[in-house]
Amino acid sequence: MKLEKISLTIFAALTIGLASCSKNEPAAPAGEDANKAAVSTADTATNAADAAKAEAEKAADAAKAEAAKAEAAKVEAAKTADAAKTADAAKVADAAKTQGLIDQVKSLVAEGKYGDAASILQQLAGQTLNADQQKLVDGLKEQIQKALAAKATDNAAGAVGNLLNK
């Protein structure tokens, strides 16, 4: 029985040994695996670089678009500022013209030229006046009307007096 156990053990060992030796696996050289790994890594890196390049181009395009919008906004702000300056300059010029006419009316009233002063006041009717200028113009109108009324009264009295003297 001992012999039988020993022979069975040897037989099993030989069978297992022969079965494992009969596998014919192709032996891959280590260099080929390394080349495959390198190519795979290079392809992955190339794909990643292409994707990064595409993303960078998208970001650059977006930045250019934003820069163009900012430039357009800057130009529009400059136009608005220029328009405001022009409007302010026009207001200042109108105010200076109006003040010049008011000063001219004052000097004509002082000289007693009420008819000329009244015609210049008619020019002021179309002008935009501030509160102080409006108050001054109203006072000048009243002064001219009183002076013209007094002059008309004097002329009428003089004419009546001349008729009575005849």
C-alpha positions, 0 to 999 in steps of 0.5 A: 500500500505504501508503494501504491501511494507513492506511485500515485503521488509521483504520477499526479506530480508528473501529470501536473508538471507535464500539463503545465509545460504544454501551454504554449504562450507566446512570449512577448518581448519586454521591449515590445510592451514598452513600445506599445505603452509609449505609443499609447501614452504618446497618443493620450498626451497628443489627444490631451494636448489637442483638447487643451489647444481647442479649449485655449482657442475657445477661451481666446475667442471669448476673451477677444469678444469681451474685449470688443464689447468693452471697446464698444462700450468705451467708444459709446461712453466717449460719444456720450461724454462728447455729446454732454460737453457739446450740450453744456457748451451750447447752454453756456453760449445761449446763456452768454447771448441772453445775458448780452441781450439783457445788458444791451437792454439795460444800457438802452433803457439808461440812455432813454431809447425805450423803443430799441430796448423793447425790440431787443426784449422781443428777441429775448422772448424765445430764449430760455431764461433762468429765474434771475434773468426772468426776474430782471427781464420782467423788471425791465419790461415794466420799466420800459412800459412805464417810460413809454406810457409817461412819454406818450402822456407827455407828448399828448399833453404837449400836443393839447397844450400846443392846440390850446396855445393857438 
